[in-house]
Structures are given as C-alpha cells and as structure tokens.
C-alpha cells in the first residue's frame, strides 16, 4: 500500500513540475514576443525641413596666367650680331630685340632690285614696239608677267631683309632670352619669350549648378594666397560653352595688375556672389538626408514613427545644406542617419 502511495505522489510531483515548466515557457514566449516587437523599430536620427537664409556666395580656385605670352623665333638663317634686351627688360611695341647679320639678305635685295629694273625696262620697250607692230600681243603679255614676278621677288627680298631685325609686337616683359651675340640661328630657332602681365587672367572651373548664375562682364572679388589681407577686383571675360571632362566649366577672370603685385603662376581664389547681400531664403535639408547621394533625389520622411520614401527634386548645394525645389514642405521630418537599415514603411525610433 505504501508503495502505491509513493507512486501516486511521484506522479503528482512530475505533473506539477510539467505544469510549472509549461507556464514558464508560455511566459517566456510572451516576453520574447514583446521584446521582438520593440526591437522591430530601427533607430534613426532626424531633422526638420525648413526655409532658411543661406549664403549664395561660392568660391573657385585657380592660378594666375599672363594676359599675353608670345614666343619669338628667327625667320631667316644668320648670325646674331646684337641682342638689345635682357631677361626682365620691359619692352614696347616696335622695340628692337635683336639684330641678325643681314649681309647675304642685303645682297638678295640688290639682286632682286636689279632684276626688277631690267624687267621694267624690257616691259617699256615691248610696249613701245607693240605700238609700231614690232612685237605681238603675246610677247607684250610675257614682258608684263616677267615684270610682275620681278616685283614680287623684290618685295619678298625686302621682307626677308627686314626680318633680320627682331622687333616686339606687344608691350610686356622679357621672360626668357634664348640667344646671345654670336649665336647662329636658322628659321624657327627660339629667340625670346615675352609676357604681358599688366593684366592677369585667373582661370577657374565652376560646377553646373553655379554656371547659370554667371555672366561675362560681371565683377568678381579675387584674392591671392600671397596677399591674404588684400582683395583685387576682376571681371569675367570668358565662360566656356562646353564642360570639361570633370563636368565643370572653365571661367576666365581678368585682373588689372596695378603695381605688379601679382605674378603669373600664383594661386588665386575667386569669390562669386549671386546678389548684393549674398543671402537668400531657401527651403533646405541636410545633405546627409539623401539616400546615397544628392543626385538620387530620395529621402526618408518620418510620420507616426514610420519611415516613408519620398521622391524630391534637389536644387543648389550650399555646403552641408541642399535646396529642395519639390517634394517636401517646411516642418516635414526627414531621416539624416540610419537610412541603410530602412525600407519603405519601416517603423523607426528616434535617437535624441
């Protein structure tokens, strides 16, 4: 009898243990479901769409270049007998830079002059003879042709003789001198490099979002890294009609180099402003709100703790702020961090 009682008690204990374990399992499953439901929300950071006053100024960097650069080369063969300038010399239009020995060229001029005078006399004789019927019209035409050819050769000989004197065709400075007295040159031999730095040209590149705001003739503030406290005034002289390989547009700015403070090759910065105040009211969002990049035009908007993908149209970029032309309104809440874990309709929790 006792044995039976022990068996019944054992069964009862086992049943009690099984009941307790079952209840604990259900409780754990319920708690796990609650935790899972809570963890389903993706943690994100947010910002609010707003119309703000932003700076419309932007800068572009480049290097100063001479307004003009000319390389002078020899037109004829000969020996340089005189060099009239040195590197750094200031020259004017028409000033003699060097003289090339012209004895042979002088002989060519004399020979061409004699041939011309002979052809002139022959032409006169043929004209007189034609009046009396002594020569034919064809013979007279040949004499005229010979006179014309002789005149052309004389003109060319005089030009060649004049080329023996190398003269400047611009106002500027001798940047390089590549000959000395006694040098023997031939056609194409480099002689001098002249630069005009009375005005300099700053070439910069501007992105497609800013290029439409620029016009030829507009005034631009220019600074040099060498003179950080000094500002120069420049004028836009050229805007490229075609973008370069980086999809930027080259722009040339001309600066009067009063006092020769600026040197070609220096680093310069141009500051562009769309209006006098340099400020404008623009609806903007942080650049980080865009999924991927600004060009994607996709932003997650949060409403009732749910993230929804919105298609927008982005405008100008102002540093870390991007103009919104269409797709969002002031007061909309956008996700600025955590987009990588979101899909359309995902529940979110806000990180403060």
Secondary structure, DSSP 8 states (H G I E B T S, - for coil): -HHHHHHHHHHHHHHHHHHHHHHHHHHHHHHHHHHHHHHTSEEEEEEE-EEEEEE--EEEEEEEEEEEEEEEE-SS-EEEEEE---TT-EE-TT-EEEEE--HHHHHHHHHHHHHHHHHHHHHHHHHHHHHHTSS-HHHHHHHHHHHHHHHHHHHHHHHHHHTTEEE-SSSEEEEEE---TT-EE-TT-EEEEEEEEEEEEEEEEE-HHHHTT--TT-EEEEEETTEEEEEEEEEEEEE-SS--TTS-EEEEEEEE-GGG-S-TT-EEEEEE-SSSS-EEEEEEEEGGGBSSSGGG-EEEEEETTEEEEEE-EEEEEETTEEEEEES--TT-EEEEE-GGG--TT-BEEE--
